[in-house]
């Protein structure tokens, strides 16, 4: 079974005023930490192993969830210093034994059928795949452009683009070895840095999903 890497190590500066004593994935949503809902969703889709990339206030996450969540085995990948999104993914990738891993954010919920994402990657015979969501107005998020025939991503546009379009849903399927070969170094600031670099080297299939 393909494992998942959940990025839960960010500083959460934008939510610091709301949850000053908690890492952002532990913010309360309907009486549960946000990360609880993500893990439940992964368990419902049949996953067995989740690698939590933790850093800022990691003891809060580790103390709450421990080594298991239902049928999920939880593995902690610790960032002793902030590595950025790409660095966190790369470090987690060195811990997994599987050929591929799903990657998702620990503070964003997108309703993604992971099996569909895997199928899209297999059909396109590619090493990396991403989920997108269609919105009536993409101006708050930036947009993803893809070829209408091949459904492969060709560009990422910054925030400010107007009108209907597709946005990055923040869920990926990455083959371990090709990813580690392509990343430009150990430290990245953002997922956009990773995707822009990868997009220069290969085309990404997209899997259309809903995002809340």
ABEGO torsion letter per residue (X at the ends): XBBBBBBAABAGAAAAAABAABBAAABBBGGBBAAAAAAAAAAAAGBABBBBBBBBGAAAAAAAAEABBEABBBBBBBBABBAEAAAAAAAAAAABABABBBBBBAABBBBBBAAAAAAAAAAAGBABBBBBBBBABAAAAEBBBBBAAAGBBABBBBBGBBEBEBBBAGBBBBBAAAAAAABAEABBABAAAAAAAAAAABBBBBBBBBBX
